[in-house]
Each structure stands twice: as C-alpha cells, then as structure tokens.
Amino acid sequence: MHTPKDSRTVMTDLVLPSETNPLNNLFGGELLARMDRAASIAARRHSRRIVVTASVNHVAFNRSVPVGSVVTVEAAVSRAFKTSMEIFIDVWIEDRFSGEKTKANEAIYTFVAVDDTGKPTEVPALIPETDLEVERFEAALRRKQLSLVLAGKLKPKDATELKAIFIDK
C-alpha cells in the first residue's frame, strides 16, 4: 500500500523570457508541460510502471506567473483506481523579495500505468493520511463517476458518490 507522500514530486524552476507571452507571463502551455512532467513522475513513483497521460481533467490558471518568478510544481497521487491514477497538482510562485510562496494554479491529471507493450496494468491502492489527502481521495471518486456518466459509460443511477451529494439523508 502506498500513501500520497510516496509519490510526491516537487519541481522548482525559474521562468525565463523565452517562456513568456507578450505580457511577460509564463505561457499556459509551458505551465501545462511542467505540470505534466511532475504528474508523470508522481504516477510512476506510485505505480513503478511506465505511465501515460490519459486526461487533463481540470486546470485553473488563477494567477499569472511573471518572468523571473521562481515557480514550484508539486504533484502527488490523490487516488488510485484499477489501472489509472488521479494526480493533483499545486503550482506555487515565490515572491522575489520576501520569499513568500503563493498558490497560483492547480490541476488534476489522470495517468494510466502500462506494461512494456502499452497494455494497461494494475496499480497499487492508495491510503490517504492527512485531512487534505482524504478530501482529495474522496473527491476523486466523484470526479471519476461524473466523467463516466458524461461519457455514457456509467448510468446516473449507478453513480452512488454523485447521488450522495444531491440527496439529503
């Protein structure tokens, strides 16, 4: 059994002028690539397998990341399913003068573990430990069920975690 901290990946880098748009802020695509790399490392640490990006489920560009910023991307597995893993990513920017870190962005990616032939393979279960890890773990199942309902792969009546949100007990 693995915990989210076993997969935790932290990547810190500087935003260079060649990576910015005309407003001197980090290109969104550049940030997506950094998040994808960190998430893939986290997924591989959890599964100890080759992993591939299955989907980018959510991205929130809440704050721009200016040129010269120190940007830190933190990724960890938030839930493991049969062959897939949800990875939650937090992006922080560091104030150049005070060193204070501020959360700028977040994202949720899904990766699938595969064998050497590219066939999906099972991954270990995940045991959340902290309150935040439990919150993300529980929400991951609701997100997966919503995705399956929207794709027509799960009947709404069978989405038990989603129904629990809307039905008073």
Backbone bond lengths (Angstrom), bond angles and torsions (degrees), N, CA, C in turn:
res aa  C-N    CA-C-N  psi(-1)  N-CA   C-N-CA  omega(-1)  CA-C   N-CA-C  phi
1 M - - - 1.449 - - 1.526 109.08 -
2 H 1.307 114.45 142.01 1.458 120.47 -177.61 1.525 109.62 -118.92
3 T 1.321 115.94 155.99 1.457 122.39 175.19 1.530 108.20 -112.95
4 P 1.333 117.68 162.55 1.465 119.37 177.74 1.528 113.34 -56.81
5 K 1.329 117.14 -35.15 1.472 118.00 -178.12 1.526 111.96 -66.72
6 D 1.337 117.72 -22.38 1.469 120.17 176.84 1.529 111.86 -66.02
7 S 1.325 116.28 -26.28 1.464 120.52 -178.39 1.529 112.65 -101.68
8 R 1.311 116.72 -6.32 1.477 120.51 -173.08 1.528 110.97 -53.72
9 T 1.319 114.61 129.86 1.454 122.68 -179.46 1.514 108.40 -128.87
10 V 1.323 116.94 129.91 1.461 122.15 -179.94 1.523 108.08 -125.32
11 M 1.330 115.52 122.45 1.464 121.39 178.14 1.524 108.08 -122.72
12 T 1.318 116.56 124.65 1.462 121.65 179.42 1.517 109.16 -119.68
13 D 1.328 115.84 135.70 1.455 120.66 -177.63 1.522 109.16 -152.95
14 L 1.300 114.93 168.33 1.456 123.82 179.21 1.516 109.10 -100.64
15 V 1.326 117.27 140.90 1.461 121.70 176.47 1.525 108.23 -86.26
16 L 1.329 115.68 116.18 1.461 122.49 -177.77 1.526 111.52 -95.39
17 P 1.330 117.84 156.38 1.477 120.71 -179.24 1.529 113.92 -55.93
18 S 1.325 118.39 -34.08 1.472 120.90 -178.98 1.529 112.48 -70.16
19 E 1.335 118.46 -9.45 1.463 123.04 -178.16 1.527 112.47 -104.37
20 T 1.347 115.93 10.86 1.462 119.15 -173.55 1.526 112.60 -115.16
21 N 1.316 114.53 160.33 1.458 123.00 177.81 1.539 109.70 -87.51
22 P 1.330 118.73 -177.77 1.467 120.14 -179.31 1.534 114.95 -62.34
23 L 1.330 117.57 -15.34 1.466 121.01 176.36 1.528 111.47 -91.82
24 N 1.330 116.28 7.75 1.469 122.87 -179.57 1.529 113.17 63.42
25 N 1.333 115.73 34.26 1.457 121.88 174.28 1.523 108.69 -116.78
26 L 1.326 116.20 150.58 1.459 122.36 -179.63 1.525 110.63 -54.60
27 F 1.348 116.52 131.12 1.460 121.12 174.64 1.527 108.89 -57.44
28 G 1.334 116.47 139.10 1.461 120.75 176.46 1.517 111.74 -58.77
29 G 1.328 117.00 -40.24 1.463 120.78 179.72 1.516 112.61 -64.26
30 E 1.323 116.38 -34.55 1.472 120.42 176.70 1.523 109.83 -65.90
31 L 1.330 116.20 -41.60 1.468 119.16 178.07 1.524 110.39 -66.40
32 L 1.326 117.75 -40.44 1.465 120.74 177.29 1.528 110.99 -58.61
33 A 1.317 116.72 -41.49 1.469 120.53 179.61 1.524 110.69 -64.88
34 R 1.325 116.83 -41.51 1.477 119.71 178.63 1.529 110.11 -63.86
35 M 1.339 116.45 -41.47 1.457 120.00 179.35 1.529 110.53 -65.57
36 D 1.319 117.15 -39.79 1.467 121.51 179.38 1.529 110.66 -62.29
37 R 1.320 117.12 -42.29 1.471 119.81 179.01 1.521 111.30 -64.51
38 A 1.330 117.28 -46.32 1.469 120.11 -179.93 1.534 110.54 -63.19
39 A 1.340 116.29 -42.88 1.465 120.26 -179.78 1.527 111.30 -64.75
40 S 1.331 117.08 -37.78 1.466 118.93 179.79 1.521 111.27 -66.35
41 I 1.322 117.03 -36.31 1.473 120.06 177.14 1.524 109.54 -65.94
42 A 1.340 116.86 -43.58 1.464 120.54 179.28 1.536 110.62 -60.91
43 A 1.327 116.42 -44.84 1.470 120.51 179.89 1.524 111.26 -63.72
44 R 1.316 116.24 -40.07 1.470 119.69 179.48 1.532 110.58 -68.02
45 R 1.320 116.76 -39.63 1.474 119.46 177.57 1.523 111.10 -60.82
46 H 1.331 116.17 -38.59 1.462 119.28 -179.53 1.529 111.50 -71.17
47 S 1.318 115.95 -47.35 1.466 120.13 -171.81 1.524 114.28 -90.19
48 R 1.342 116.94 -23.09 1.470 122.45 -173.26 1.523 110.72 56.03
49 R 1.331 114.94 37.00 1.458 123.47 179.62 1.520 109.75 -133.18
50 I 1.324 115.97 169.01 1.459 120.55 167.80 1.519 105.83 -66.56
51 V 1.324 117.16 138.98 1.462 120.41 179.68 1.522 109.90 -128.54
52 V 1.321 115.00 149.58 1.458 121.37 177.74 1.524 108.91 -129.41
53 T 1.325 115.46 146.54 1.458 120.35 177.39 1.527 108.25 -70.61
54 A 1.331 116.51 123.76 1.457 120.92 177.87 1.523 111.22 -95.73
55 S 1.334 115.81 -38.47 1.462 118.79 178.98 1.519 110.75 -163.51
56 V 1.306 113.50 155.67 1.461 121.88 169.59 1.524 103.45 -106.76
57 N 1.325 115.88 104.02 1.456 121.14 -170.75 1.519 113.26 -81.80
58 H 1.319 115.62 -31.57 1.461 119.57 -174.78 1.521 108.24 -159.14
59 V 1.333 115.72 136.63 1.458 121.16 172.22 1.516 106.66 -140.05
60 A 1.313 116.64 131.57 1.461 121.38 175.77 1.517 108.42 -122.39
61 F 1.331 115.80 111.13 1.459 121.29 174.99 1.531 106.52 -91.88
62 N 1.312 116.84 82.02 1.464 121.39 -174.44 1.524 113.45 -80.86
63 R 1.322 116.69 -32.06 1.466 120.87 -178.97 1.517 108.38 -136.97
64 S 1.316 115.27 144.12 1.460 118.73 175.44 1.524 108.81 -74.32
65 V 1.322 114.95 156.13 1.462 121.51 -179.14 1.536 106.71 -116.46
66 P 1.334 117.49 101.52 1.464 120.49 -174.27 1.525 114.34 -71.52
67 V 1.331 114.79 154.48 1.456 121.19 175.70 1.529 108.79 -53.48
68 G 1.304 116.18 141.88 1.456 121.31 -179.46 1.521 114.31 86.86
69 S 1.327 117.24 -8.46 1.466 120.27 -179.65 1.518 110.95 -70.93
70 V 1.315 114.44 148.30 1.459 120.59 167.32 1.521 104.82 -91.08
71 V 1.324 116.03 119.35 1.462 121.21 -177.75 1.524 109.01 -115.08
72 T 1.332 115.46 134.13 1.461 121.83 179.56 1.522 108.85 -119.72
73 V 1.319 115.50 127.47 1.458 122.61 177.61 1.529 106.83 -108.62
74 E 1.336 116.10 121.42 1.467 121.64 178.82 1.523 108.24 -114.90
75 A 1.319 116.72 126.77 1.463 121.65 -179.07 1.523 109.89 -130.35
76 A 1.331 115.32 144.54 1.469 120.82 175.22 1.519 108.50 -154.73
77 V 1.315 116.30 149.86 1.460 120.83 175.75 1.526 107.69 -66.50
78 S 1.343 115.84 129.46 1.461 119.80 178.57 1.532 111.58 -101.19
79 R 1.341 116.42 -23.22 1.473 120.24 174.52 1.520 108.60 -163.20
80 A 1.307 115.21 143.97 1.461 121.63 174.90 1.523 107.66 -113.23
81 F 1.318 115.22 134.68 1.459 121.12 176.15 1.533 106.80 -107.82
82 K 1.303 119.79 -148.83 1.464 120.18 -177.15 1.534 111.40 -68.15
83 T 1.319 116.83 -56.79 1.469 120.79 179.72 1.523 112.20 -123.15
84 S 1.323 116.41 -6.27 1.462 120.52 -177.03 1.525 111.45 -112.65
85 M 1.311 113.97 161.18 1.463 121.56 178.97 1.518 108.65 -137.33
86 E 1.322 116.70 135.53 1.450 120.74 171.49 1.524 107.40 -91.42
87 I 1.319 115.86 133.10 1.459 122.17 179.77 1.517 107.95 -115.78
88 F 1.320 116.83 126.21 1.469 121.44 176.51 1.513 107.41 -100.17
89 I 1.324 116.05 132.39 1.463 121.85 -175.54 1.521 109.72 -123.17
90 D 1.322 115.92 130.05 1.466 122.99 174.15 1.517 108.09 -113.42
91 V 1.334 116.29 136.99 1.461 121.76 178.96 1.526 108.38 -117.23
92 W 1.311 115.21 128.40 1.465 122.36 -177.18 1.525 109.93 -120.07
93 I 1.323 115.96 143.78 1.458 119.46 171.20 1.518 107.99 -117.82
94 E 1.315 114.33 145.45 1.458 121.40 -174.84 1.524 109.03 -107.37
95 D 1.329 116.15 127.68 1.452 120.48 177.45 1.520 109.33 -64.01
96 R 1.325 115.26 131.04 1.468 120.26 -175.29 1.522 113.17 -63.15
97 F 1.313 116.68 -28.45 1.464 119.50 -174.40 1.528 112.79 -98.61
98 S 1.330 117.20 -45.62 1.467 119.80 -176.33 1.524 113.07 -90.83
99 G 1.335 117.00 -23.50 1.460 120.26 -175.80 1.511 112.62 82.91
100 E 1.336 117.68 -0.85 1.459 121.72 -179.31 1.526 109.95 -67.53
101 K 1.339 115.88 136.29 1.464 120.90 179.89 1.521 109.80 -98.01
102 T 1.343 115.20 136.72 1.453 122.40 178.64 1.517 108.32 -125.91
103 K 1.341 115.88 135.36 1.466 118.89 177.07 1.522 108.04 -70.63
104 A 1.326 115.90 125.41 1.457 121.16 -176.98 1.524 112.04 -105.05
105 N 1.326 116.60 -39.40 1.457 120.80 -173.23 1.524 109.85 -151.54
106 E 1.332 114.89 166.14 1.454 120.33 173.67 1.514 108.97 -150.11
107 A 1.304 115.11 161.07 1.460 120.31 179.66 1.524 109.76 -155.25
108 I 1.320 114.53 160.75 1.459 121.69 174.92 1.523 107.47 -131.52
109 Y 1.312 116.19 121.15 1.458 122.88 179.29 1.524 107.95 -115.82
110 T 1.337 115.63 156.37 1.460 121.25 172.08 1.519 108.16 -119.81
111 F 1.326 115.06 131.51 1.465 122.05 176.98 1.513 109.04 -119.54
112 V 1.328 115.39 151.42 1.463 122.01 175.20 1.522 107.72 -118.38
113 A 1.324 115.58 135.54 1.464 121.17 175.34 1.518 108.02 -84.51
114 V 1.330 115.78 136.87 1.468 120.28 -179.94 1.524 110.07 -131.08
115 D 1.332 114.67 158.18 1.467 119.36 175.55 1.527 109.00 -86.65
116 D 1.314 116.15 -171.94 1.468 120.57 -176.76 1.526 113.85 -65.34
117 T 1.325 117.19 -16.97 1.464 120.51 178.81 1.533 112.00 -97.86
118 G 1.332 116.61 -1.19 1.458 120.61 -179.83 1.516 114.05 91.00
119 K 1.340 116.95 5.84 1.464 121.25 179.71 1.529 109.41 -83.15
120 P 1.352 117.64 132.33 1.468 119.63 178.32 1.529 111.44 -54.67
121 T 1.327 114.65 141.41 1.462 120.68 -178.52 1.528 109.64 -133.72
122 E 1.315 115.75 151.54 1.463 120.47 -175.59 1.521 112.33 -64.04
123 V 1.338 113.99 149.55 1.470 121.15 178.32 1.524 109.17 -119.34
124 P 1.335 116.96 156.55 1.464 119.76 178.85 1.534 111.89 -66.64
125 A 1.316 115.35 155.58 1.467 120.90 175.37 1.527 109.26 -68.32
126 L 1.320 115.35 162.39 1.460 121.79 179.27 1.519 108.97 -120.38
127 I 1.321 116.51 136.98 1.459 121.79 177.19 1.522 108.66 -116.72
128 P 1.349 117.30 108.41 1.468 119.25 177.77 1.525 110.06 -72.20
129 E 1.339 116.15 148.07 1.467 120.20 -177.81 1.532 112.89 -115.88
130 T 1.320 117.41 -46.47 1.466 120.38 -176.17 1.527 110.46 -87.57
131 D 1.330 116.59 167.34 1.465 120.92 177.55 1.530 111.00 -59.08
132 L 1.329 117.22 -43.21 1.462 120.98 179.52 1.524 110.58 -64.28
133 E 1.325 117.71 -41.08 1.461 121.16 178.60 1.529 111.07 -63.42
134 V 1.336 117.28 -40.56 1.472 121.44 178.23 1.532 109.76 -64.82
135 E 1.324 116.31 -43.72 1.461 120.89 179.26 1.533 110.85 -59.74
136 R 1.317 116.95 -46.62 1.465 121.11 179.73 1.527 111.32 -67.61
137 F 1.333 117.10 -38.13 1.462 123.09 178.71 1.530 110.42 -60.18
138 E 1.341 116.46 -49.23 1.465 121.18 -178.73 1.527 111.32 -66.52
139 A 1.325 117.03 -41.01 1.464 120.88 -179.60 1.527 111.47 -66.66
140 A 1.314 117.27 -28.80 1.472 121.00 -179.34 1.525 111.19 -61.65
141 L 1.315 117.48 -38.75 1.465 120.05 179.52 1.526 110.36 -67.24
142 R 1.338 117.18 -39.68 1.465 119.91 177.24 1.532 110.41 -63.49
143 R 1.331 116.47 -42.39 1.469 119.90 178.61 1.532 111.08 -62.49
144 K 1.322 115.84 -41.39 1.472 119.26 -179.69 1.529 109.98 -65.41
145 Q 1.325 116.84 -44.53 1.455 119.25 179.43 1.524 111.54 -62.60
146 L 1.325 117.74 -40.69 1.457 120.87 178.27 1.526 110.33 -62.04
147 S 1.306 116.67 -43.96 1.459 121.35 178.89 1.525 111.05 -61.09
148 L 1.322 117.07 -42.49 1.471 121.23 179.78 1.526 111.42 -67.62
149 V 1.341 117.60 -38.53 1.463 121.03 177.50 1.525 109.72 -64.02
150 L 1.336 116.65 -47.24 1.464 120.81 -179.12 1.525 112.07 -63.25
151 A 1.330 116.66 -31.13 1.473 120.84 179.24 1.532 112.17 -84.07
152 G 1.334 116.81 -3.05 1.458 120.15 -179.26 1.511 113.83 77.35
153 K 1.321 117.85 15.87 1.466 121.53 -178.16 1.533 112.83 -97.69
154 L 1.334 116.21 -7.56 1.459 121.50 178.45 1.523 107.37 -141.35
155 K 1.319 116.55 133.43 1.463 120.66 178.10 1.531 108.37 -75.05
156 P 1.328 117.08 138.41 1.467 119.50 -179.59 1.531 113.33 -52.33
157 K 1.327 116.66 -36.45 1.473 119.12 -179.03 1.532 112.13 -65.85
158 D 1.339 117.02 -20.14 1.459 120.87 -179.53 1.534 113.05 -94.35
159 A 1.316 116.85 -2.19 1.473 121.61 -179.49 1.530 108.63 -85.53
160 T 1.308 116.18 74.95 1.465 122.07 -171.87 1.525 113.60 -59.77
161 E 1.314 117.49 -40.72 1.470 120.61 -179.00 1.521 111.59 -68.07
162 L 1.333 116.81 -36.49 1.462 120.76 177.63 1.516 110.52 -69.49
163 K 1.327 116.45 -43.95 1.469 120.02 -179.61 1.529 110.62 -59.91
164 A 1.314 116.59 -35.47 1.466 120.44 -177.28 1.520 111.86 -63.32
165 I 1.321 117.46 -25.51 1.472 120.85 178.50 1.516 111.07 -69.63
166 F 1.336 116.21 -36.80 1.447 121.27 -170.88 1.535 114.87 -98.91
167 I 1.310 117.05 -12.72 1.462 120.37 -176.90 1.507 109.39 -104.84
168 D 1.336 115.80 122.39 1.468 120.84 176.79 1.518 109.74 -70.69
169 K 1.317 113.74 142.27 1.472 118.16 -179.88 1.497 110.18 -99.92
